[in-house]
Amino acid sequence: MRNLSIRVHWTYWRDEQFGGQNICEFPVEVRFVSQFDPNAISKILPTGGILITDLKKQQLESGWWISTTCPINIQNGTPFKPSLALVPENKDKIKAGDYECIGE
C-alpha cells in the first residue's frame, strides 16, 4: 500500500513548535525522527489530529528530520508499518516518499 506522507500538513504550531496535522478522512500513524532526537516519536492521529515535536524553527533549519505516514488497518485497528526503518541511512528514500505501508 502506498504511503500517505502527503496527507500530513507540517508547520509551526503553538510556541513555534514544529508539528504535523492529519488531513486524511481517516486515522493514520505518523512516525517522526530528527537529527536532534534519534528516538522516534510515533502517534496515531485521528482526522485533524496533530503531532507536536519539541523542535523549534532554528533547530530544523540547522539539521534534518524525516517522517513516515501509514493508515490504520480498519479490520483490526492496528497501523500498517513503513517498509523502511526510520533511521538516518534511509532519510533520502523516506523524504522522496519511496516507501510502502505494509501489514503485519
A tleap script that builds the chain and sets N, CA, C and O, in Angstrom:
source leaprc.protein.ff14SB
mol = sequence {
  NMET ARG ASN LEU SER ILE ARG VAL HIE TRP
  THR TYR TRP ARG ASP GLU GLN PHE GLY GLY
  GLN ASN ILE CYS GLU PHE PRO VAL GLU VAL
  ARG PHE VAL SER GLN PHE ASP PRO ASN ALA
  ILE SER LYS ILE LEU PRO THR GLY GLY ILE
  LEU ILE THR ASP LEU LYS LYS GLN GLN LEU
  GLU SER GLY TRP TRP ILE SER THR THR CYS
  PRO ILE ASN ILE GLN ASN GLY THR PRO PHE
  LYS PRO SER LEU ALA LEU VAL PRO GLU ASN
  LYS ASP LYS ILE LYS ALA GLY ASP TYR GLU
  CYS ILE GLY CGLU
}
set mol.1.N position { 0.841 -1.168 0.000 }
set mol.1.CA position { 0.000 0.000 0.000 }
set mol.1.C position { 0.895 1.244 0.000 }
set mol.1.O position { 1.890 1.303 0.723 }
set mol.2.N position { 0.537 2.218 -0.805 }
set mol.2.CA position { 1.319 3.445 -0.901 }
set mol.2.C position { 1.241 4.238 0.404 }
set mol.2.O position { 0.225 4.204 1.098 }
set mol.3.N position { 2.306 4.940 0.728 }
set mol.3.CA position { 2.335 5.741 1.953 }
set mol.3.C position { 1.435 6.973 1.802 }
set mol.3.O position { 1.018 7.325 0.699 }
set mol.4.N position { 1.151 7.608 2.919 }
set mol.4.CA position { 0.266 8.777 2.947 }
set mol.4.C position { 1.011 10.037 3.393 }
set mol.4.O position { 0.425 10.918 4.023 }
set mol.5.N position { 2.285 10.117 3.070 }
set mol.5.CA position { 3.095 11.241 3.557 }
set mol.5.C position { 2.559 12.597 3.122 }
set mol.5.O position { 2.731 13.579 3.845 }
set mol.6.N position { 1.916 12.679 1.967 }
set mol.6.CA position { 1.393 13.971 1.517 }
set mol.6.C position { 0.109 14.368 2.250 }
set mol.6.O position { -0.405 15.468 2.050 }
set mol.7.N position { -0.405 13.479 3.094 }
set mol.7.CA position { -1.646 13.751 3.826 }
set mol.7.C position { -1.400 14.262 5.242 }
set mol.7.O position { -2.314 14.291 6.067 }
set mol.8.N position { -0.157 14.668 5.520 }
set mol.8.CA position { 0.153 15.318 6.801 }
set mol.8.C position { 0.704 16.700 6.477 }
set mol.8.O position { 1.665 16.841 5.722 }
set mol.9.N position { 0.079 17.710 7.060 }
set mol.9.CA position { 0.488 19.102 6.851 }
set mol.9.C position { 1.449 19.504 7.971 }
set mol.9.O position { 1.065 19.583 9.138 }
set mol.10.N position { 2.713 19.756 7.591 }
set mol.10.CA position { 3.749 20.121 8.560 }
set mol.10.C position { 3.882 21.639 8.627 }
set mol.10.O position { 3.958 22.314 7.601 }
set mol.11.N position { 3.910 22.164 9.850 }
set mol.11.CA position { 4.041 23.611 10.044 }
set mol.11.C position { 4.458 23.887 11.494 }
set mol.11.O position { 4.704 22.960 12.266 }
set mol.12.N position { 4.533 25.162 11.847 }
set mol.12.CA position { 4.845 25.549 13.226 }
set mol.12.C position { 3.544 25.831 13.955 }
set mol.12.O position { 2.692 26.571 13.463 }
set mol.13.N position { 3.397 25.236 15.133 }
set mol.13.CA position { 2.175 25.355 15.918 }
set mol.13.C position { 2.445 26.195 17.157 }
set mol.13.O position { 3.302 27.078 17.142 }
set mol.14.N position { 1.724 25.921 18.209 }
set mol.14.CA position { 1.843 26.709 19.444 }
set mol.14.C position { 3.292 26.780 19.917 }
set mol.14.O position { 4.047 25.814 19.808 }
set mol.15.N position { 3.656 27.926 20.435 }
set mol.15.CA position { 5.019 28.165 20.921 }
set mol.15.C position { 6.061 27.911 19.839 }
set mol.15.O position { 7.215 27.601 20.135 }
set mol.16.N position { 5.636 28.045 18.561 }
set mol.16.CA position { 6.546 27.866 17.423 }
set mol.16.C position { 7.149 26.464 17.350 }
set mol.16.O position { 8.212 26.276 16.759 }
set mol.17.N position { 6.482 25.492 17.941 }
set mol.17.CA position { 6.959 24.110 17.845 }
set mol.17.C position { 6.490 23.500 16.532 }
set mol.17.O position { 5.371 23.739 16.079 }
set mol.18.N position { 7.368 22.711 15.936 }
set mol.18.CA position { 7.093 22.075 14.658 }
set mol.18.C position { 6.218 20.858 14.866 }
set mol.18.O position { 6.402 20.106 15.823 }
set mol.19.N position { 5.266 20.665 13.968 }
set mol.19.CA position { 4.397 19.502 14.078 }
set mol.19.C position { 3.625 19.262 12.801 }
set mol.19.O position { 3.638 20.081 11.882 }
set mol.20.N position { 2.945 18.116 12.756 }
set mol.20.CA position { 2.173 17.735 11.586 }
set mol.20.C position { 0.730 17.448 11.947 }
set mol.20.O position { 0.438 16.923 13.022 }
set mol.21.N position { -0.184 17.802 11.026 }
set mol.21.CA position { -1.613 17.576 11.221 }
set mol.21.C position { -2.135 16.618 10.161 }
set mol.21.O position { -1.853 16.782 8.974 }
set mol.22.N position { -2.891 15.626 10.588 }
set mol.22.CA position { -3.502 14.659 9.684 }
set mol.22.C position { -4.641 15.328 8.920 }
set mol.22.O position { -5.611 15.793 9.520 }
set mol.23.N position { -4.517 15.374 7.587 }
set mol.23.CA position { -5.580 15.953 6.765 }
set mol.23.C position { -6.331 14.869 5.983 }
set mol.23.O position { -7.074 15.179 5.051 }
set mol.24.N position { -6.141 13.613 6.356 }
set mol.24.CA position { -6.899 12.500 5.760 }
set mol.24.C position { -8.287 12.431 6.390 }
set mol.24.O position { -8.532 13.012 7.448 }
set mol.25.N position { -9.188 11.717 5.727 }
set mol.25.CA position { -10.521 11.482 6.279 }
set mol.25.C position { -10.538 10.300 7.238 }
set mol.25.O position { -11.598 9.912 7.729 }
set mol.26.N position { -9.383 9.732 7.503 }
set mol.26.CA position { -9.296 8.556 8.373 }
set mol.26.C position { -8.009 8.637 9.197 }
set mol.26.O position { -7.104 9.397 8.850 }
set mol.27.N position { -7.916 7.863 10.286 }
set mol.27.CA position { -6.729 7.899 11.144 }
set mol.27.C position { -5.475 7.370 10.438 }
set mol.27.O position { -5.548 6.497 9.573 }
set mol.28.N position { -4.340 7.918 10.828 }
set mol.28.CA position { -3.037 7.477 10.329 }
set mol.28.C position { -2.065 7.408 11.497 }
set mol.28.O position { -2.283 8.015 12.546 }
set mol.29.N position { -0.988 6.656 11.295 }
set mol.29.CA position { 0.104 6.667 12.262 }
set mol.29.C position { 1.253 7.453 11.640 }
set mol.29.O position { 1.682 7.179 10.520 }
set mol.30.N position { 1.740 8.437 12.395 }
set mol.30.CA position { 2.882 9.239 11.958 }
set mol.30.C position { 4.057 8.880 12.857 }
set mol.30.O position { 3.938 8.833 14.082 }
set mol.31.N position { 5.185 8.630 12.223 }
set mol.31.CA position { 6.445 8.390 12.943 }
set mol.31.C position { 7.400 9.505 12.537 }
set mol.31.O position { 7.490 9.852 11.360 }
set mol.32.N position { 8.111 10.066 13.510 }
set mol.32.CA position { 8.968 11.230 13.278 }
set mol.32.C position { 10.286 11.043 14.014 }
set mol.32.O position { 10.312 10.580 15.155 }
set mol.33.N position { 11.384 11.408 13.348 }
set mol.33.CA position { 12.695 11.383 13.979 }
set mol.33.C position { 13.510 12.539 13.406 }
set mol.33.O position { 13.303 12.950 12.264 }
set mol.34.N position { 14.437 13.058 14.209 }
set mol.34.CA position { 15.273 14.164 13.742 }
set mol.34.C position { 16.720 13.947 14.172 }
set mol.34.O position { 17.034 13.063 14.969 }
set mol.35.N position { 17.569 14.772 13.625 }
set mol.35.CA position { 18.990 14.746 13.980 }
set mol.35.C position { 19.170 14.996 15.478 }
set mol.35.O position { 20.118 14.495 16.083 }
set mol.36.N position { 18.275 15.756 16.065 }
set mol.36.CA position { 18.413 16.160 17.466 }
set mol.36.C position { 17.847 15.155 18.453 }
set mol.36.O position { 18.138 15.221 19.647 }
set mol.37.N position { 17.038 14.225 17.960 }
set mol.37.CA position { 16.483 13.187 18.820 }
set mol.37.C position { 16.302 11.916 17.999 }
set mol.37.O position { 15.318 11.790 17.270 }
set mol.38.N position { 17.240 10.967 18.108 }
set mol.38.CA position { 17.177 9.755 17.295 }
set mol.38.C position { 16.065 8.789 17.716 }
set mol.38.O position { 15.814 7.799 17.028 }
set mol.39.N position { 15.398 9.069 18.839 }
set mol.39.CA position { 14.288 8.216 19.270 }
set mol.39.C position { 13.027 8.657 18.553 }
set mol.39.O position { 12.603 9.806 18.670 }
set mol.40.N position { 12.437 7.746 17.818 }
set mol.40.CA position { 11.255 8.077 17.021 }
set mol.40.C position { 10.057 8.388 17.901 }
set mol.40.O position { 9.814 7.739 18.918 }
set mol.41.N position { 9.319 9.404 17.474 }
set mol.41.CA position { 8.013 9.707 18.049 }
set mol.41.C position { 7.006 8.983 17.166 }
set mol.41.O position { 7.086 9.064 15.940 }
set mol.42.N position { 6.081 8.291 17.763 }
set mol.42.CA position { 5.057 7.584 16.996 }
set mol.42.C position { 3.704 7.908 17.610 }
set mol.42.O position { 3.511 7.786 18.820 }
set mol.43.N position { 2.761 8.329 16.752 }
set mol.43.CA position { 1.453 8.699 17.282 }
set mol.43.C position { 0.379 8.411 16.237 }
set mol.43.O position { 0.546 8.714 15.055 }
set mol.44.N position { -0.718 7.825 16.690 }
set mol.44.CA position { -1.881 7.639 15.823 }
set mol.44.C position { -2.690 8.929 15.884 }
set mol.44.O position { -3.078 9.391 16.957 }
set mol.45.N position { -2.935 9.497 14.703 }
set mol.45.CA position { -3.659 10.760 14.622 }
set mol.45.C position { -5.028 10.551 13.989 }
set mol.45.O position { -5.129 10.009 12.889 }
set mol.46.N position { -6.083 10.979 14.682 }
set mol.46.CA position { -7.396 10.962 14.042 }
set mol.46.C position { -7.430 12.086 12.992 }
set mol.46.O position { -6.498 12.885 12.912 }
set mol.47.N position { -8.478 12.145 12.208 }
set mol.47.CA position { -8.626 13.244 11.266 }
set mol.47.C position { -8.521 14.565 12.026 }
set mol.47.O position { -9.233 14.787 13.005 }
set mol.48.N position { -7.625 15.437 11.564 }
set mol.48.CA position { -7.416 16.728 12.229 }
set mol.48.C position { -6.447 16.678 13.391 }
set mol.48.O position { -6.071 17.726 13.917 }
set mol.49.N position { -6.027 15.484 13.810 }
set mol.49.CA position { -5.111 15.349 14.938 }
set mol.49.C position { -3.730 15.893 14.614 }
set mol.49.O position { -3.306 15.905 13.458 }
set mol.50.N position { -3.031 16.345 15.659 }
set mol.50.CA position { -1.721 16.980 15.483 }
set mol.50.C position { -0.657 16.259 16.311 }
set mol.50.O position { -0.879 15.926 17.475 }
set mol.51.N position { 0.489 16.027 15.699 }
set mol.51.CA position { 1.672 15.533 16.397 }
set mol.51.C position { 2.617 16.730 16.558 }
set mol.51.O position { 3.074 17.300 15.567 }
set mol.52.N position { 2.902 17.104 17.793 }
set mol.52.CA position { 3.812 18.223 18.075 }
set mol.52.C position { 5.173 17.643 18.459 }
set mol.52.O position { 5.267 16.750 19.301 }
set mol.53.N position { 6.218 18.164 17.833 }
set mol.53.CA position { 7.577 17.770 18.198 }
set mol.53.C position { 8.130 18.805 19.172 }
set mol.53.O position { 7.479 19.816 19.433 }
set mol.54.N position { 9.300 18.568 19.700 }
set mol.54.CA position { 9.947 19.537 20.578 }
set mol.54.C position { 10.878 20.460 19.805 }
set mol.54.O position { 11.653 21.205 20.404 }
set mol.55.N position { 10.804 20.416 18.475 }
set mol.55.CA position { 11.748 21.178 17.664 }
set mol.55.C position { 11.225 22.562 17.320 }
set mol.55.O position { 10.051 22.747 16.996 }
set mol.56.N position { 12.126 23.524 17.399 }
set mol.56.CA position { 11.825 24.902 17.009 }
set mol.56.C position { 12.433 25.160 15.634 }
set mol.56.O position { 13.234 24.364 15.144 }
set mol.57.N position { 12.052 26.265 15.022 }
set mol.57.CA position { 12.476 26.595 13.667 }
set mol.57.C position { 13.997 26.613 13.507 }
set mol.57.O position { 14.522 26.088 12.526 }
set mol.58.N position { 14.699 27.208 14.458 }
set mol.58.CA position { 16.166 27.299 14.376 }
set mol.58.C position { 16.806 25.910 14.333 }
set mol.58.O position { 17.759 25.693 13.586 }
set mol.59.N position { 16.296 24.983 15.118 }
set mol.59.CA position { 16.821 23.622 15.103 }
set mol.59.C position { 16.588 22.953 13.750 }
set mol.59.O position { 17.495 22.336 13.191 }
set mol.60.N position { 15.380 23.078 13.233 }
set mol.60.CA position { 15.058 22.437 11.958 }
set mol.60.C position { 15.905 22.979 10.821 }
set mol.60.O position { 16.293 22.232 9.923 }
set mol.61.N position { 16.190 24.256 10.852 }
set mol.61.CA position { 16.988 24.851 9.786 }
set mol.61.C position { 18.451 24.422 9.850 }
set mol.61.O position { 19.174 24.534 8.861 }
set mol.62.N position { 18.885 23.936 11.001 }
set mol.62.CA position { 20.294 23.536 11.138 }
set mol.62.C position { 20.481 22.021 11.163 }
set mol.62.O position { 21.581 21.538 11.434 }
set mol.63.N position { 19.426 21.277 10.886 }
set mol.63.CA position { 19.528 19.823 10.917 }
set mol.63.C position { 18.537 19.190 9.972 }
set mol.63.O position { 18.004 19.855 9.083 }
set mol.64.N position { 18.283 17.895 10.161 }
set mol.64.CA position { 17.354 17.169 9.300 }
set mol.64.C position { 16.274 16.503 10.138 }
set mol.64.O position { 16.430 16.310 11.343 }
set mol.65.N position { 15.175 16.157 9.475 }
set mol.65.CA position { 14.099 15.390 10.082 }
set mol.65.C position { 13.446 14.550 8.995 }
set mol.65.O position { 13.481 14.901 7.815 }
set mol.66.N position { 12.853 13.439 9.404 }
set mol.66.CA position { 12.115 12.585 8.486 }
set mol.66.C position { 10.872 12.046 9.194 }
set mol.66.O position { 10.826 11.957 10.421 }
set mol.67.N position { 9.878 11.693 8.398 }
set mol.67.CA position { 8.676 11.095 8.980 }
set mol.67.C position { 8.072 10.111 7.988 }
set mol.67.O position { 8.293 10.194 6.780 }
set mol.68.N position { 7.311 9.190 8.532 }
set mol.68.CA position { 6.530 8.261 7.715 }
set mol.68.C position { 5.076 8.372 8.147 }
set mol.68.O position { 4.776 8.691 9.297 }
set mol.69.N position { 4.176 8.102 7.202 }
set mol.69.CA position { 2.739 8.148 7.486 }
set mol.69.C position { 2.071 6.948 6.826 }
set mol.69.O position { 2.160 6.755 5.613 }
set mol.70.N position { 1.403 6.150 7.646 }
set mol.70.CA position { 0.699 4.973 7.141 }
set mol.70.C position { -0.706 4.921 7.734 }
set mol.70.O position { -0.927 5.408 8.842 }
set mol.71.N position { -1.656 4.334 7.006 }
set mol.71.CA position { -3.029 4.249 7.512 }
set mol.71.C position { -3.170 3.206 8.613 }
set mol.71.O position { -2.287 2.380 8.845 }
set mol.72.N position { -4.308 3.279 9.277 }
set mol.72.CA position { -4.678 2.295 10.289 }
set mol.72.C position { -5.517 1.221 9.594 }
set mol.72.O position { -6.403 1.537 8.800 }
set mol.73.N position { -5.237 -0.031 9.892 }
set mol.73.CA position { -5.999 -1.149 9.333 }
set mol.73.C position { -7.405 -1.126 9.943 }
set mol.73.O position { -7.555 -1.294 11.153 }
set mol.74.N position { -8.425 -0.922 9.120 }
set mol.74.CA position { -9.789 -0.808 9.657 }
set mol.74.C position { -10.343 -2.140 10.171 }
set mol.74.O position { -11.309 -2.160 10.933 }
set mol.75.N position { -9.739 -3.237 9.759 }
set mol.75.CA position { -10.217 -4.540 10.217 }
set mol.75.C position { -9.785 -4.854 11.643 }
set mol.75.O position { -10.542 -5.459 12.401 }
set mol.76.N position { -8.560 -4.443 12.018 }
set mol.76.CA position { -8.098 -4.791 13.370 }
set mol.76.C position { -7.615 -3.586 14.189 }
set mol.76.O position { -7.215 -3.750 15.341 }
set mol.77.N position { -7.646 -2.389 13.612 }
set mol.77.CA position { -7.292 -1.184 14.358 }
set mol.77.C position { -5.810 -0.950 14.557 }
set mol.77.O position { -5.426 -0.022 15.269 }
set mol.78.N position { -4.959 -1.774 13.940 }
set mol.78.CA position { -3.520 -1.585 14.079 }
set mol.78.C position { -2.969 -0.837 12.865 }
set mol.78.O position { -3.498 -0.962 11.760 }
set mol.79.N position { -1.913 -0.064 13.074 }
set mol.79.CA position { -1.355 0.673 11.934 }
set mol.79.C position { -0.562 -0.224 10.994 }
set mol.79.O position { 0.096 -1.170 11.426 }
set mol.80.N position { -0.633 0.087 9.702 }
set mol.80.CA position { 0.290 -0.504 8.760 }
set mol.80.C position { 1.667 0.065 9.080 }
set mol.80.O position { 1.765 1.166 9.622 }
set mol.81.N position { 2.723 -0.658 8.758 }
set mol.81.CA position { 4.083 -0.246 9.093 }
set mol.81.C position { 4.826 0.201 7.841 }
set mol.81.O position { 4.613 -0.356 6.764 }
set mol.82.N position { 5.698 1.203 7.971 }
set mol.82.CA position { 6.500 1.597 6.809 }
set mol.82.C position { 7.487 0.492 6.439 }
set mol.82.O position { 8.016 -0.200 7.309 }
set mol.83.N position { 7.726 0.338 5.142 }
set mol.83.CA position { 8.643 -0.701 4.665 }
set mol.83.C position { 10.105 -0.354 4.933 }
set mol.83.O position { 10.973 -1.221 4.837 }
set mol.84.N position { 10.385 0.898 5.266 }
set mol.84.CA position { 11.748 1.324 5.605 }
set mol.84.C position { 11.811 1.729 7.066 }
set mol.84.O position { 10.892 2.364 7.582 }
set mol.85.N position { 12.899 1.360 7.733 }
set mol.85.CA position { 13.110 1.786 9.114 }
set mol.85.C position { 13.370 3.287 9.145 }
set mol.85.O position { 13.972 3.843 8.226 }
set mol.86.N position { 12.916 3.927 10.198 }
set mol.86.CA position { 13.078 5.369 10.358 }
set mol.86.C position { 14.458 5.652 10.959 }
set mol.86.O position { 14.589 5.973 12.140 }
set mol.87.N position { 15.481 5.523 10.109 }
set mol.87.CA position { 16.877 5.709 10.520 }
set mol.87.C position { 17.568 6.638 9.522 }
set mol.87.O position { 17.133 6.746 8.375 }
set mol.88.N position { 18.635 7.308 9.948 }
set mol.88.CA position { 19.316 8.260 9.064 }
set mol.88.C position { 19.729 7.688 7.712 }
set mol.88.O position { 19.714 8.401 6.709 }
set mol.89.N position { 20.091 6.424 7.675 }
set mol.89.CA position { 20.526 5.812 6.417 }
set mol.89.C position { 19.413 5.805 5.358 }
set mol.89.O position { 19.693 5.737 4.161 }
set mol.90.N position { 18.166 5.873 5.799 }
set mol.90.CA position { 17.028 5.831 4.870 }
set mol.90.C position { 16.412 7.205 4.611 }
set mol.90.O position { 15.383 7.297 3.942 }
set mol.91.N position { 17.020 8.267 5.124 }
set mol.91.CA position { 16.348 9.570 5.065 }
set mol.91.C position { 16.091 10.053 3.646 }
set mol.91.O position { 15.048 10.658 3.401 }
set mol.92.N position { 16.988 9.816 2.704 }
set mol.92.CA position { 16.758 10.285 1.334 }
set mol.92.C position { 15.568 9.564 0.693 }
set mol.92.O position { 14.748 10.192 0.023 }
set mol.93.N position { 15.475 8.257 0.897 }
set mol.93.CA position { 14.348 7.497 0.348 }
set mol.93.C position { 13.032 7.904 1.008 }
set mol.93.O position { 12.010 8.050 0.339 }
set mol.94.N position { 13.070 8.085 2.327 }
set mol.94.CA position { 11.854 8.465 3.043 }
set mol.94.C position { 11.404 9.859 2.618 }
set mol.94.O position { 10.218 10.072 2.367 }
set mol.95.N position { 12.327 10.806 2.534 }
set mol.95.CA position { 11.967 12.161 2.093 }
set mol.95.C position { 11.382 12.151 0.683 }
set mol.95.O position { 10.520 12.972 0.369 }
set mol.96.N position { 11.829 11.252 -0.152 }
set mol.96.CA position { 11.308 11.137 -1.524 }
set mol.96.C position { 9.976 10.372 -1.552 }
set mol.96.O position { 9.360 10.244 -2.610 }
set mol.97.N position { 9.535 9.869 -0.404 }
set mol.97.CA position { 8.286 9.096 -0.353 }
set mol.97.C position { 8.429 7.712 -0.932 }
set mol.97.O position { 7.443 7.100 -1.344 }
set mol.98.N position { 9.659 7.208 -0.967 }
set mol.98.CA position { 9.938 5.919 -1.582 }
set mol.98.C position { 9.841 4.783 -0.554 }
set mol.98.O position { 10.811 4.067 -0.306 }
set mol.99.N position { 8.660 4.638 0.030 }
set mol.99.CA position { 8.401 3.521 0.936 }
set mol.99.C position { 6.925 3.144 0.827 }
set mol.99.O position { 6.092 3.940 0.393 }
set mol.100.N position { 6.632 1.936 1.224 }
set mol.100.CA position { 5.267 1.421 1.192 }
set mol.100.C position { 4.786 1.220 2.633 }
set mol.100.O position { 5.589 1.196 3.566 }
set mol.101.N position { 3.497 1.081 2.799 }
set mol.101.CA position { 2.914 0.736 4.094 }
set mol.101.C position { 2.455 -0.717 3.993 }
set mol.101.O position { 1.672 -1.080 3.116 }
set mol.102.N position { 2.960 -1.536 4.912 }
set mol.102.CA position { 2.700 -2.973 4.835 }
set mol.102.C position { 2.012 -3.477 6.110 }
set mol.102.O position { 2.235 -2.953 7.202 }
set mol.103.N position { 1.183 -4.492 5.946 }
set mol.103.CA position { 0.529 -5.110 7.092 }
set mol.103.C position { 1.446 -6.130 7.728 }
set mol.103.O position { 2.428 -6.563 7.125 }
set mol.104.N position { 1.122 -6.505 8.940 }
set mol.104.CA position { 1.953 -7.491 9.635 }
set mol.104.C position { 1.365 -8.871 9.493 }
set mol.104.O position { 1.924 -9.837 10.012 }
savepdb mol mol.pdb
quit
